[in-house]
Amino acid sequence: MKSGKFRSLQLLAVAVISVAMLAGCSSVKNLFSGKSKDKSAEPAKLTDITPLVTASPLWSVSVGKGEKDLGIGQHPTINGDHVYAAAVDGGVSAIDLTTGKSLWHYDSKAHLSGGPGVGSGLVVVGGLKGEVIALDEATGQEKWTAKVNNEVLVAPAIGSGMVFVHSNDGRVTAFDASNGTRRWFYSADIPALTVRGSGGMTLGPNILFVSGDNGTLTALNANDGNLMWSTAVAEPDGRTELERMADVDGDPVLEGTVLYASSYKNHTTAIDGPSGQVLWDSEHGGARGVGVSNSAIVTTDKNGNVIGLDKNTGGSLWQQAGLLNRNVSAPTVQGDYALVGDFEGVVHWLRLSDGAFAARSKVGAAVTGKPVVAGDIAVVQSTDGKLTAFSLK
């Protein structure tokens, strides 16, 4: 068994490597000293903007101690008029979307690293030691617990009578939603060096789509875990492990029968869900995922560029370079705008038509997880465990 001290050192090392990767591969020495001779790696300074829309704070609450520098990108989940959020230390909270009022709280001794998955009357979270905890969605009462062999850094997916958990060792495990009994598992090879985080999942009709650290998007039969197809979002080519990094960490977005996914190796791809056929491929992208609107796909690359792509062709529409090296989150679409958070806890709204800054607000600590949206309300989770909701008008 590894000692607790050794495990803590492991986590610290992984966190440092993660920050280095996501901040444009700054040296570890510079991360601790705060000094860098490479001016091109310095975070862009924010300039004043003329707001095009009003983002008004609605409420702000603490859900516990946040992830700090773990680099796991925790974010809440909205289901109906409720927000569900997990904290590394502090358990799981259910909150009213419009008022911020606490509905219930589940206190856990586990360090909860994945965001909540919600569905079929359950809220399910994962932990740094492989814990899987299923709660009643209405009351927060514990329904069952289970265990996987590695940390769970992404929200479980729920549907087809099962709970699907993607752990950091590349394994997908399906549990019976009623009692937590394991039904099947699928294992994928993972490369030696990856961006901190695990691939997200999206559930379609009896198909589970899984993002992979090896640069692929995989379709599994939700009933038995059998492989249906596996398609490369980006090829992990290069002479070194660093050059070969091609992680697809964000949740793939399914719209109709088309999947949209993005890779650390600067590729975003549209894939036909039933067949796995690539419909278009763009040489712009990043590991954290995409936002999807009626006409555009929005992604953020590892340098902090926010990029708009034509939804039908993948062609570049615009690129916003005003957030370079600010460790921006995955984007989310809210009406005619895309929003991202950054390392200083600033949330930015960008106009979808041209990428211009439309609004800005500060929430405190860094926002590394993807913002979530329901209508004109957006909710972000910062690394200090605070949830903040905004109304966009």
C-alpha positions as YAML, in Angstrom:
chain: A
units: angstrom
residues:
- id: 1
  name: MET
  ca: [0.00, 0.00, 0.00]
- id: 2
  name: LYS
  ca: [1.17, 3.53, -0.75]
- id: 3
  name: SER
  ca: [1.48, 5.76, 2.28]
- id: 4
  name: GLY
  ca: [-0.78, 8.80, 2.61]
- id: 5
  name: LYS
  ca: [2.27, 11.04, 2.39]
- id: 6
  name: PHE
  ca: [3.41, 9.45, -0.87]
- id: 7
  name: ARG
  ca: [-0.11, 9.71, -2.29]
- id: 8
  name: SER
  ca: [-0.20, 13.42, -1.44]
- id: 9
  name: LEU
  ca: [3.12, 13.96, -3.19]
- id: 10
  name: GLN
  ca: [1.75, 12.14, -6.21]
- id: 11
  name: LEU
  ca: [-1.30, 14.39, -6.33]
- id: 12
  name: LEU
  ca: [0.87, 17.49, -5.99]
- id: 13
  name: ALA
  ca: [3.13, 16.34, -8.83]
- id: 14
  name: VAL
  ca: [0.17, 15.63, -11.08]
- id: 15
  name: ALA
  ca: [-1.38, 19.00, -10.26]
- id: 16
  name: VAL
  ca: [1.87, 20.80, -11.09]
- id: 17
  name: ILE
  ca: [2.21, 18.95, -14.40]
- id: 18
  name: SER
  ca: [-1.43, 19.71, -15.20]
- id: 19
  name: VAL
  ca: [-1.04, 23.43, -14.60]
- id: 20
  name: ALA
  ca: [2.11, 23.43, -16.70]
- id: 21
  name: MET
  ca: [0.34, 21.70, -19.57]
- id: 22
  name: LEU
  ca: [-2.69, 23.96, -19.48]
- id: 23
  name: ALA
  ca: [-0.68, 27.14, -19.09]
- id: 24
  name: GLY
  ca: [1.26, 26.55, -22.28]
- id: 25
  name: CYS
  ca: [3.92, 24.26, -20.75]
- id: 26
  name: SER
  ca: [5.65, 26.82, -18.51]
- id: 27
  name: SER
  ca: [8.50, 25.27, -16.53]
- id: 28
  name: VAL
  ca: [7.82, 23.81, -13.10]
- id: 29
  name: LYS
  ca: [10.52, 26.10, -11.68]
- id: 30
  name: ASN
  ca: [8.70, 29.17, -12.94]
- id: 31
  name: LEU
  ca: [5.40, 27.94, -11.50]
- id: 32
  name: PHE
  ca: [6.91, 28.06, -8.01]
- id: 33
  name: SER
  ca: [9.11, 31.12, -8.39]
- id: 34
  name: GLY
  ca: [6.50, 33.23, -10.14]
- id: 35
  name: LYS
  ca: [9.19, 34.42, -12.55]
- id: 36
  name: SER
  ca: [9.51, 33.78, -16.25]
- id: 37
  name: LYS
  ca: [11.91, 35.16, -18.81]
- id: 38
  name: ASP
  ca: [9.51, 34.14, -21.54]
- id: 39
  name: LYS
  ca: [7.19, 37.14, -21.82]
- id: 40
  name: SER
  ca: [5.06, 35.31, -24.40]
- id: 41
  name: ALA
  ca: [3.89, 32.95, -21.65]
- id: 42
  name: GLU
  ca: [2.63, 35.72, -19.39]
- id: 43
  name: PRO
  ca: [-1.16, 35.94, -18.98]
- id: 44
  name: ALA
  ca: [-2.78, 38.59, -21.14]
- id: 45
  name: LYS
  ca: [-3.80, 41.69, -19.22]
- id: 46
  name: LEU
  ca: [-7.50, 42.40, -19.43]
- id: 47
  name: THR
  ca: [-8.44, 45.62, -21.18]
- id: 48
  name: ASP
  ca: [-11.56, 47.66, -20.56]
- id: 49
  name: ILE
  ca: [-14.59, 46.66, -22.59]
- id: 50
  name: THR
  ca: [-17.87, 48.33, -23.51]
- id: 51
  name: PRO
  ca: [-20.55, 45.89, -22.30]
- id: 52
  name: LEU
  ca: [-22.95, 44.71, -25.00]
- id: 53
  name: VAL
  ca: [-25.17, 42.82, -22.56]
- id: 54
  name: THR
  ca: [-25.74, 42.90, -18.79]
- id: 55
  name: ALA
  ca: [-24.58, 39.95, -16.67]
- id: 56
  name: SER
  ca: [-26.09, 40.55, -13.23]
- id: 57
  name: PRO
  ca: [-25.09, 38.41, -10.19]
- id: 58
  name: LEU
  ca: [-28.14, 36.60, -8.78]
- id: 59
  name: TRP
  ca: [-26.65, 34.76, -5.82]
- id: 60
  name: SER
  ca: [-23.45, 33.22, -4.50]
- id: 61
  name: VAL
  ca: [-23.09, 30.31, -2.05]
- id: 62
  name: SER
  ca: [-20.32, 28.08, -0.75]
- id: 63
  name: VAL
  ca: [-20.63, 24.32, -1.25]
- id: 64
  name: GLY
  ca: [-17.47, 23.41, 0.69]
- id: 65
  name: LYS
  ca: [-13.71, 23.45, 0.19]
- id: 66
  name: GLY
  ca: [-12.92, 23.55, -3.50]
- id: 67
  name: GLU
  ca: [-10.38, 21.78, -5.66]
- id: 68
  name: LYS
  ca: [-7.66, 24.46, -5.27]
- id: 69
  name: ASP
  ca: [-4.78, 23.38, -7.55]
- id: 70
  name: LEU
  ca: [-5.89, 19.79, -8.27]
- id: 71
  name: GLY
  ca: [-6.76, 20.75, -11.84]
- id: 72
  name: ILE
  ca: [-9.92, 18.65, -12.08]
- id: 73
  name: GLY
  ca: [-12.29, 21.35, -13.36]
- id: 74
  name: GLN
  ca: [-15.26, 20.68, -11.08]
- id: 75
  name: HIS
  ca: [-18.51, 22.20, -12.26]
- id: 76
  name: PRO
  ca: [-22.16, 21.97, -11.20]
- id: 77
  name: THR
  ca: [-25.07, 20.34, -13.02]
- id: 78
  name: ILE
  ca: [-28.47, 21.92, -13.65]
- id: 79
  name: ASN
  ca: [-31.57, 19.76, -13.83]
- id: 80
  name: GLY
  ca: [-34.89, 21.57, -14.07]
- id: 81
  name: ASP
  ca: [-34.89, 24.40, -11.53]
- id: 82
  name: HIS
  ca: [-32.23, 22.86, -9.30]
- id: 83
  name: VAL
  ca: [-28.43, 23.11, -9.28]
- id: 84
  name: TYR
  ca: [-26.35, 20.22, -7.95]
- id: 85
  name: ALA
  ca: [-22.71, 20.68, -6.96]
- id: 86
  name: ALA
  ca: [-19.97, 18.67, -5.25]
- id: 87
  name: ALA
  ca: [-16.94, 19.94, -3.34]
- id: 88
  name: VAL
  ca: [-13.65, 18.13, -2.79]
- id: 89
  name: ASP
  ca: [-14.28, 18.57, 0.94]
- id: 90
  name: GLY
  ca: [-17.86, 19.35, 1.82]
- id: 91
  name: GLY
  ca: [-20.14, 16.81, 0.18]
- id: 92
  name: VAL
  ca: [-22.96, 17.42, -2.28]
- id: 93
  name: SER
  ca: [-25.45, 20.30, -2.32]
- id: 94
  name: ALA
  ca: [-28.79, 20.87, -4.05]
- id: 95
  name: ILE
  ca: [-29.65, 24.53, -4.59]
- id: 96
  name: ASP
  ca: [-32.60, 26.41, -6.03]
- id: 97
  name: LEU
  ca: [-31.56, 27.81, -9.41]
- id: 98
  name: THR
  ca: [-33.30, 31.17, -9.14]
- id: 99
  name: THR
  ca: [-32.81, 32.00, -5.44]
- id: 100
  name: GLY
  ca: [-29.67, 30.16, -4.34]
- id: 101
  name: LYS
  ca: [-31.59, 28.65, -1.41]
- id: 102
  name: SER
  ca: [-30.25, 25.35, -0.08]
- id: 103
  name: LEU
  ca: [-32.62, 22.44, -0.73]
- id: 104
  name: TRP
  ca: [-30.54, 19.68, 0.81]
- id: 105
  name: HIS
  ca: [-26.95, 18.83, 1.68]
- id: 106
  name: TYR
  ca: [-25.18, 15.47, 1.83]
- id: 107
  name: ASP
  ca: [-22.06, 15.46, 3.98]
- id: 108
  name: SER
  ca: [-19.34, 13.07, 2.83]
- id: 109
  name: LYS
  ca: [-15.97, 12.06, 4.25]
- id: 110
  name: ALA
  ca: [-14.84, 11.20, 0.72]
- id: 111
  name: HIS
  ca: [-12.88, 13.72, -1.33]
- id: 112
  name: LEU
  ca: [-15.33, 14.24, -4.17]
- id: 113
  name: SER
  ca: [-13.48, 14.94, -7.39]
- id: 114
  name: GLY
  ca: [-16.09, 14.44, -10.08]
- id: 115
  name: GLY
  ca: [-19.04, 16.73, -10.67]
- id: 116
  name: PRO
  ca: [-22.56, 15.38, -10.09]
- id: 117
  name: GLY
  ca: [-24.30, 13.26, -12.69]
- id: 118
  name: VAL
  ca: [-28.08, 13.66, -12.51]
- id: 119
  name: GLY
  ca: [-30.84, 11.50, -13.96]
- id: 120
  name: SER
  ca: [-33.43, 8.80, -13.26]
- id: 121
  name: GLY
  ca: [-34.09, 10.32, -9.83]
- id: 122
  name: LEU
  ca: [-30.42, 10.03, -8.81]
- id: 123
  name: VAL
  ca: [-27.50, 12.36, -8.15]
- id: 124
  name: VAL
  ca: [-24.22, 10.42, -8.46]
- id: 125
  name: VAL
  ca: [-20.69, 11.63, -7.64]
- id: 126
  name: GLY
  ca: [-17.22, 10.12, -7.70]
- id: 127
  name: GLY
  ca: [-14.17, 10.52, -5.46]
- id: 128
  name: LEU
  ca: [-10.37, 10.69, -5.50]
- id: 129
  name: LYS
  ca: [-10.14, 7.14, -4.10]
- id: 130
  name: GLY
  ca: [-12.61, 5.67, -6.58]
- id: 131
  name: GLU
  ca: [-15.73, 6.13, -4.48]
- id: 132
  name: VAL
  ca: [-19.08, 6.19, -6.27]
- id: 133
  name: ILE
  ca: [-22.00, 7.59, -4.25]
- id: 134
  name: ALA
  ca: [-25.62, 7.60, -5.43]
- id: 135
  name: LEU
  ca: [-28.12, 9.92, -3.74]
- id: 136
  name: ASP
  ca: [-31.85, 10.43, -4.02]
- id: 137
  name: GLU
  ca: [-32.33, 13.50, -6.24]
- id: 138
  name: ALA
  ca: [-35.27, 14.85, -4.22]
- id: 139
  name: THR
  ca: [-33.93, 14.39, -0.68]
- id: 140
  name: GLY
  ca: [-30.16, 13.82, -0.87]
- id: 141
  name: GLN
  ca: [-30.54, 10.54, 1.02]
- id: 142
  name: GLU
  ca: [-27.84, 7.97, 0.23]
- id: 143
  name: LYS
  ca: [-29.19, 5.16, -1.97]
- id: 144
  name: TRP
  ca: [-26.04, 3.08, -2.54]
- id: 145
  name: THR
  ca: [-22.26, 3.24, -2.79]
- id: 146
  name: ALA
  ca: [-19.75, 1.43, -4.98]
- id: 147
  name: LYS
  ca: [-16.03, 1.51, -5.77]
- id: 148
  name: VAL
  ca: [-13.81, 1.64, -8.86]
- id: 149
  name: ASN
  ca: [-10.03, 1.17, -9.00]
- id: 150
  name: ASN
  ca: [-9.00, 4.75, -9.74]
- id: 151
  name: GLU
  ca: [-10.01, 8.34, -9.11]
- id: 152
  name: VAL
  ca: [-13.19, 9.64, -10.75]
- id: 153
  name: LEU
  ca: [-12.64, 13.11, -12.20]
- id: 154
  name: VAL
  ca: [-15.74, 13.52, -14.38]
- id: 155
  name: ALA
  ca: [-19.47, 13.39, -13.76]
- id: 156
  name: PRO
  ca: [-21.08, 9.97, -14.12]
- id: 157
  name: ALA
  ca: [-23.67, 9.51, -16.87]
- id: 158
  name: ILE
  ca: [-27.08, 8.09, -15.96]
- id: 159
  name: GLY
  ca: [-29.61, 6.36, -18.21]
- id: 160
  name: SER
  ca: [-30.80, 3.04, -19.64]
- id: 161
  name: GLY
  ca: [-31.23, 1.81, -16.06]
- id: 162
  name: MET
  ca: [-27.52, 2.25, -15.32]
- id: 163
  name: VAL
  ca: [-24.92, 4.62, -13.92]
- id: 164
  name: PHE
  ca: [-21.76, 4.91, -16.03]
- id: 165
  name: VAL
  ca: [-18.47, 5.91, -14.39]
- id: 166
  name: HIS
  ca: [-15.27, 6.80, -16.29]
- id: 167
  name: SER
  ca: [-12.25, 6.49, -14.00]
- id: 168
  name: ASN
  ca: [-8.80, 7.95, -14.55]
- id: 169
  name: ASP
  ca: [-7.30, 4.59, -15.59]
- id: 170
  name: GLY
  ca: [-9.37, 4.62, -18.80]
- id: 171
  name: ARG
  ca: [-12.00, 2.17, -17.54]
- id: 172
  name: VAL
  ca: [-15.74, 2.70, -17.95]
- id: 173
  name: THR
  ca: [-17.84, 0.84, -15.37]
- id: 174
  name: ALA
  ca: [-21.61, 0.42, -15.56]
- id: 175
  name: PHE
  ca: [-23.58, -0.01, -12.33]
- id: 176
  name: ASP
  ca: [-27.23, -0.96, -11.92]
- id: 177
  name: ALA
  ca: [-28.99, 2.34, -11.11]
- id: 178
  name: SER
  ca: [-31.31, 0.70, -8.59]
- id: 179
  name: ASN
  ca: [-28.75, -0.95, -6.31]
- id: 180
  name: GLY
  ca: [-25.19, -0.24, -7.50]
- id: 181
  name: THR
  ca: [-24.42, -3.77, -8.69]
- id: 182
  name: ARG
  ca: [-21.72, -3.80, -11.38]
- id: 183
  name: ARG
  ca: [-23.14, -4.77, -14.77]
- id: 184
  name: TRP
  ca: [-20.13, -4.44, -17.10]
- id: 185
  name: PHE
  ca: [-16.87, -2.62, -17.68]
- id: 186
  name: TYR
  ca: [-14.78, -1.53, -20.66]
- id: 187
  name: SER
  ca: [-11.06, -0.70, -20.57]
- id: 188
  name: ALA
  ca: [-9.15, 1.58, -22.92]
- id: 189
  name: ASP
  ca: [-5.39, 2.01, -23.16]
- id: 190
  name: ILE
  ca: [-4.13, 5.37, -21.99]
- id: 191
  name: PRO
  ca: [-0.83, 7.04, -22.89]
- id: 192
  name: ALA
  ca: [2.02, 7.58, -20.44]
- id: 193
  name: LEU
  ca: [1.52, 11.36, -20.32]
- id: 194
  name: THR
  ca: [-1.87, 13.05, -20.36]
- id: 195
  name: VAL
  ca: [-3.53, 16.32, -19.41]
- id: 196
  name: ARG
  ca: [-4.95, 16.20, -15.87]
- id: 197
  name: GLY
  ca: [-8.51, 14.91, -16.13]
- id: 198
  name: SER
  ca: [-10.50, 12.08, -17.66]
- id: 199
  name: GLY
  ca: [-12.60, 11.98, -20.78]
- id: 200
  name: GLY
  ca: [-16.22, 12.96, -20.36]
- id: 201
  name: MET
  ca: [-19.24, 10.91, -21.43]
- id: 202
  name: THR
  ca: [-22.48, 11.60, -23.26]
- id: 203
  name: LEU
  ca: [-25.40, 9.18, -23.38]
- id: 204
  name: GLY
  ca: [-27.42, 8.75, -26.58]
- id: 205
  name: PRO
  ca: [-30.21, 6.26, -27.30]
- id: 206
  name: ASN
  ca: [-28.64, 3.03, -25.94]
- id: 207
  name: ILE
  ca: [-25.17, 4.31, -26.88]
- id: 208
  name: LEU
  ca: [-22.56, 5.70, -24.50]
- id: 209
  name: PHE
  ca: [-20.06, 8.06, -26.15]
- id: 210
  name: VAL
  ca: [-16.75, 8.29, -24.27]
- id: 211
  name: SER
  ca: [-13.91, 10.79, -24.73]
- id: 212
  name: GLY
  ca: [-10.43, 9.32, -24.39]
- id: 213
  name: ASP
  ca: [-6.96, 10.40, -23.29]
- id: 214
  name: ASN
  ca: [-5.62, 8.70, -26.42]
- id: 215
  name: GLY
  ca: [-7.37, 11.22, -28.69]
- id: 216
  name: THR
  ca: [-10.36, 9.07, -29.60]
- id: 217
  name: LEU
  ca: [-14.11, 9.22, -29.24]
- id: 218
  name: THR
  ca: [-15.58, 5.77, -28.58]
- id: 219
  name: ALA
  ca: [-19.13, 4.48, -28.84]
- id: 220
  name: LEU
  ca: [-20.16, 1.64, -26.49]
- id: 221
  name: ASN
  ca: [-23.38, -0.32, -26.40]
- id: 222
  name: ALA
  ca: [-24.98, 0.98, -23.21]
- id: 223
  name: ASN
  ca: [-26.58, -2.38, -22.43]
- id: 224
  name: ASP
  ca: [-23.47, -4.56, -22.45]
- id: 225
  name: GLY
  ca: [-20.42, -2.32, -23.00]
- id: 226
  name: ASN
  ca: [-19.51, -3.82, -26.36]
- id: 227
  name: LEU
  ca: [-17.46, -1.56, -28.62]
- id: 228
  name: MET
  ca: [-19.46, -0.16, -31.55]
- id: 229
  name: TRP
  ca: [-16.79, 2.13, -33.01]
- id: 230
  name: SER
  ca: [-13.79, 4.24, -32.08]
- id: 231
  name: THR
  ca: [-12.81, 7.31, -34.08]
- id: 232
  name: ALA
  ca: [-9.76, 9.56, -33.73]
- id: 233
  name: VAL
  ca: [-10.49, 13.21, -32.94]
- id: 234
  name: ALA
  ca: [-6.74, 13.77, -33.25]
- id: 235
  name: GLU
  ca: [-3.86, 11.39, -33.95]
- id: 236
  name: PRO
  ca: [-1.29, 11.22, -31.10]
- id: 237
  name: ASP
  ca: [1.75, 11.66, -33.36]
- id: 238
  name: GLY
  ca: [5.18, 12.99, -32.41]
- id: 239
  name: ARG
  ca: [8.57, 11.79, -31.17]
- id: 240
  name: THR
  ca: [8.02, 12.48, -27.48]
- id: 241
  name: GLU
  ca: [5.18, 11.73, -25.08]
- id: 242
  name: LEU
  ca: [4.61, 15.47, -24.71]
- id: 243
  name: GLU
  ca: [4.24, 15.91, -28.48]
- id: 244
  name: ARG
  ca: [1.86, 12.93, -28.62]
- id: 245
  name: MET
  ca: [-0.61, 14.29, -26.06]
- id: 246
  name: ALA
  ca: [-4.04, 14.31, -27.73]
- id: 247
  name: ASP
  ca: [-6.50, 14.17, -24.81]
- id: 248
  name: VAL
  ca: [-10.21, 14.58, -25.41]
- id: 249
  name: ASP
  ca: [-11.33, 15.49, -21.87]
- id: 250
  name: GLY
  ca: [-14.53, 17.47, -22.27]
- id: 251
  name: ASP
  ca: [-17.96, 15.89, -22.61]
- id: 252
  name: PRO
  ca: [-18.73, 15.28, -26.28]
- id: 253
  name: VAL
  ca: [-21.82, 17.24, -27.28]
- id: 254
  name: LEU
  ca: [-24.56, 15.28, -29.05]
- id: 255
  name: GLU
  ca: [-27.01, 17.25, -31.17]
- id: 256
  name: GLY
  ca: [-29.41, 15.11, -33.16]
- id: 257
  name: THR
  ca: [-27.16, 12.37, -34.49]
- id: 258
  name: VAL
  ca: [-23.98, 14.47, -34.68]
- id: 259
  name: LEU
  ca: [-21.26, 14.53, -32.02]
- id: 260
  name: TYR
  ca: [-18.86, 17.40, -31.52]
- id: 261
  name: ALA
  ca: [-15.57, 16.88, -29.66]
- id: 262
  name: SER
  ca: [-12.25, 18.67, -29.29]
- id: 263
  name: SER
  ca: [-8.68, 17.53, -28.57]
- id: 264
  name: TYR
  ca: [-5.63, 18.96, -26.80]
- id: 265
  name: LYS
  ca: [-3.82, 18.48, -30.12]
- id: 266
  name: ASN
  ca: [-5.71, 21.42, -31.64]
- id: 267
  name: HIS
  ca: [-8.43, 19.50, -33.45]
- id: 268
  name: THR
  ca: [-12.21, 19.76, -33.27]
- id: 269
  name: THR
  ca: [-14.30, 17.16, -35.06]
- id: 270
  name: ALA
  ca: [-17.92, 16.54, -36.03]
- id: 271
  name: ILE
  ca: [-18.74, 12.82, -36.05]
- id: 272
  name: ASP
  ca: [-21.83, 10.93, -37.17]
- id: 273
  name: GLY
  ca: [-23.08, 9.21, -34.00]
- id: 274
  name: PRO
  ca: [-24.51, 5.97, -35.46]
- id: 275
  name: SER
  ca: [-21.51, 5.19, -37.69]
- id: 276
  name: GLY
  ca: [-18.51, 7.01, -36.22]
- id: 277
  name: GLN
  ca: [-17.77, 8.64, -39.58]
- id: 278
  name: VAL
  ca: [-15.96, 11.99, -39.45]
- id: 279
  name: LEU
  ca: [-18.11, 14.71, -41.06]
- id: 280
  name: TRP
  ca: [-15.53, 17.49, -40.75]
- id: 281
  name: ASP
  ca: [-12.27, 18.17, -38.94]
- id: 282
  name: SER
  ca: [-10.83, 21.54, -37.94]
- id: 283
  name: GLU
  ca: [-7.26, 22.25, -36.87]
- id: 284
  name: HIS
  ca: [-8.45, 24.34, -33.92]
- id: 285
  name: GLY
  ca: [-9.31, 22.91, -30.53]
- id: 286
  name: GLY
  ca: [-8.40, 22.03, -26.98]
- id: 287
  name: ALA
  ca: [-8.85, 19.22, -24.45]
- id: 288
  name: ARG
  ca: [-11.59, 20.82, -22.38]
- id: 289
  name: GLY
  ca: [-14.54, 20.58, -24.75]
- id: 290
  name: VAL
  ca: [-16.87, 22.64, -26.90]
- id: 291
  name: GLY
  ca: [-19.92, 24.87, -26.74]
- id: 292
  name: VAL
  ca: [-22.57, 24.41, -29.43]
- id: 293
  name: SER
  ca: [-25.01, 26.99, -30.81]
- id: 294
  name: ASN
  ca: [-27.41, 26.94, -33.74]
- id: 295
  name: SER
  ca: [-24.71, 28.06, -36.15]
- id: 296
  name: ALA
  ca: [-21.33, 27.84, -34.42]
- id: 297
  name: ILE
  ca: [-19.04, 25.58, -32.41]
- id: 298
  name: VAL
  ca: [-16.89, 27.34, -29.81]
- id: 299
  name: THR
  ca: [-13.70, 25.88, -28.36]
- id: 300
  name: THR
  ca: [-10.70, 27.04, -26.32]
- id: 301
  name: ASP
  ca: [-7.16, 25.94, -27.12]
- id: 302
  name: LYS
  ca: [-4.27, 25.25, -24.74]
- id: 303
  name: ASN
  ca: [-2.93, 28.78, -25.20]
- id: 304
  name: GLY
  ca: [-6.19, 30.48, -24.17]
- id: 305
  name: ASN
  ca: [-7.52, 31.42, -27.59]
- id: 306
  name: VAL
  ca: [-11.32, 31.23, -27.84]
- id: 307
  name: ILE
  ca: [-12.30, 30.12, -31.33]
- id: 308
  name: GLY
  ca: [-15.58, 30.13, -33.22]
- id: 309
  name: LEU
  ca: [-16.08, 27.51, -35.95]
- id: 310
  name: ASP
  ca: [-18.76, 27.11, -38.59]
- id: 311
  name: LYS
  ca: [-21.08, 24.36, -37.39]
- id: 312
  name: ASN
  ca: [-21.60, 22.87, -40.84]
- id: 313
  name: THR
  ca: [-18.04, 22.89, -42.15]
- id: 314
  name: GLY
  ca: [-15.65, 23.45, -39.24]
- id: 315
  name: GLY
  ca: [-14.25, 26.53, -40.96]
- id: 316
  name: SER
  ca: [-12.86, 29.27, -38.73]
- id: 317
  name: LEU
  ca: [-15.30, 32.15, -38.08]
- id: 318
  name: TRP
  ca: [-13.27, 34.17, -35.56]
- id: 319
  name: GLN
  ca: [-10.56, 33.95, -32.92]
- id: 320
  name: GLN
  ca: [-10.42, 35.93, -29.68]
- id: 321
  name: ALA
  ca: [-6.82, 36.23, -28.43]
- id: 322
  name: GLY
  ca: [-7.56, 38.54, -25.51]
- id: 323
  name: LEU
  ca: [-7.37, 35.68, -22.97]
- id: 324
  name: LEU
  ca: [-4.00, 34.21, -23.91]
- id: 325
  name: ASN
  ca: [-2.35, 32.17, -21.13]
- id: 326
  name: ARG
  ca: [-5.26, 32.85, -18.75]
- id: 327
  name: ASN
  ca: [-6.03, 29.11, -18.40]
- id: 328
  name: VAL
  ca: [-9.56, 29.53, -19.74]
- id: 329
  name: SER
  ca: [-12.24, 26.93, -19.11]
- id: 330
  name: ALA
  ca: [-14.25, 25.06, -21.69]
- id: 331
  name: PRO
  ca: [-16.86, 27.32, -23.27]
- id: 332
  name: THR
  ca: [-20.62, 27.20, -22.84]
- id: 333
  name: VAL
  ca: [-23.17, 28.83, -25.12]
- id: 334
  name: GLN
  ca: [-25.83, 31.10, -23.61]
- id: 335
  name: GLY
  ca: [-28.14, 32.54, -26.24]
- id: 336
  name: ASP
  ca: [-26.10, 34.71, -28.60]
- id: 337
  name: TYR
  ca: [-22.99, 34.50, -26.43]
- id: 338
  name: ALA
  ca: [-20.27, 32.09, -25.34]
- id: 339
  name: LEU
  ca: [-18.91, 32.25, -21.82]
- id: 340
  name: VAL
  ca: [-15.67, 31.04, -20.24]
- id: 341
  name: GLY
  ca: [-13.94, 31.46, -16.89]
- id: 342
  name: ASP
  ca: [-10.25, 32.10, -16.25]
- id: 343
  name: PHE
  ca: [-7.46, 31.67, -13.65]
- id: 344
  name: GLU
  ca: [-8.29, 34.93, -11.87]
- id: 345
  name: GLY
  ca: [-11.95, 34.05, -11.42]
- id: 346
  name: VAL
  ca: [-13.14, 36.35, -14.19]
- id: 347
  name: VAL
  ca: [-16.10, 35.17, -16.27]
- id: 348
  name: HIS
  ca: [-16.23, 36.46, -19.85]
- id: 349
  name: TRP
  ca: [-19.16, 36.58, -22.28]
- id: 350
  name: LEU
  ca: [-18.19, 36.72, -25.98]
- id: 351
  name: ARG
  ca: [-20.52, 37.57, -28.85]
- id: 352
  name: LEU
  ca: [-21.04, 34.49, -31.02]
- id: 353
  name: SER
  ca: [-21.17, 36.42, -34.28]
- id: 354
  name: ASP
  ca: [-17.62, 37.80, -34.06]
- id: 355
  name: GLY
  ca: [-16.01, 36.81, -30.73]
- id: 356
  name: ALA
  ca: [-16.09, 40.36, -29.32]
- id: 357
  name: PHE
  ca: [-16.16, 40.71, -25.53]
- id: 358
  name: ALA
  ca: [-19.74, 41.41, -24.49]
- id: 359
  name: ALA
  ca: [-19.69, 41.27, -20.67]
- id: 360
  name: ARG
  ca: [-17.37, 40.44, -17.78]
- id: 361
  name: SER
  ca: [-17.71, 39.70, -14.06]
- id: 362
  name: LYS
  ca: [-15.37, 38.47, -11.30]
- id: 363
  name: VAL
  ca: [-16.30, 35.71, -8.87]
- id: 364
  name: GLY
  ca: [-13.14, 35.31, -6.79]
- id: 365
  name: ALA
  ca: [-10.94, 32.22, -7.20]
- id: 366
  name: ALA
  ca: [-10.15, 30.56, -10.53]
- id: 367
  name: VAL
  ca: [-12.91, 29.09, -12.69]
- id: 368
  name: THR
  ca: [-11.51, 25.96, -14.36]
- id: 369
  name: GLY
  ca: [-14.73, 23.99, -14.79]
- id: 370
  name: LYS
  ca: [-17.15, 24.54, -17.65]
- id: 371
  name: PRO
  ca: [-19.93, 27.05, -16.85]
- id: 372
  name: VAL
  ca: [-23.47, 25.63, -16.98]
- id: 373
  name: VAL
  ca: [-26.52, 27.39, -18.38]
- id: 374
  name: ALA
  ca: [-30.31, 27.19, -18.13]
- id: 375
  name: GLY
  ca: [-32.06, 29.88, -20.17]
- id: 376
  name: ASP
  ca: [-30.87, 33.32, -19.09]
- id: 377
  name: ILE
  ca: [-29.14, 31.97, -15.94]
- id: 378
  name: ALA
  ca: [-25.50, 30.86, -15.91]
- id: 379
  name: VAL
  ca: [-23.79, 29.19, -12.94]
- id: 380
  name: VAL
  ca: [-20.03, 28.84, -12.40]
- id: 381
  name: GLN
  ca: [-18.05, 27.01, -9.73]
- id: 382
  name: SER
  ca: [-14.71, 28.45, -8.61]
- id: 383
  name: THR
  ca: [-11.80, 26.48, -7.18]
- id: 384
  name: ASP
  ca: [-12.54, 27.74, -3.66]
- id: 385
  name: GLY
  ca: [-15.86, 25.87, -3.69]
- id: 386
  name: LYS
  ca: [-18.11, 28.86, -4.39]
- id: 387
  name: LEU
  ca: [-21.09, 28.77, -6.76]
- id: 388
  name: THR
  ca: [-22.15, 32.01, -8.43]
- id: 389
  name: ALA
  ca: [-25.22, 32.52, -10.62]
- id: 390
  name: PHE
  ca: [-25.68, 35.28, -13.18]
- id: 391
  name: SER
  ca: [-28.70, 36.52, -15.09]
- id: 392
  name: LEU
  ca: [-27.97, 37.59, -18.64]
- id: 393
  name: LYS
  ca: [-30.16, 40.38, -20.04]
...
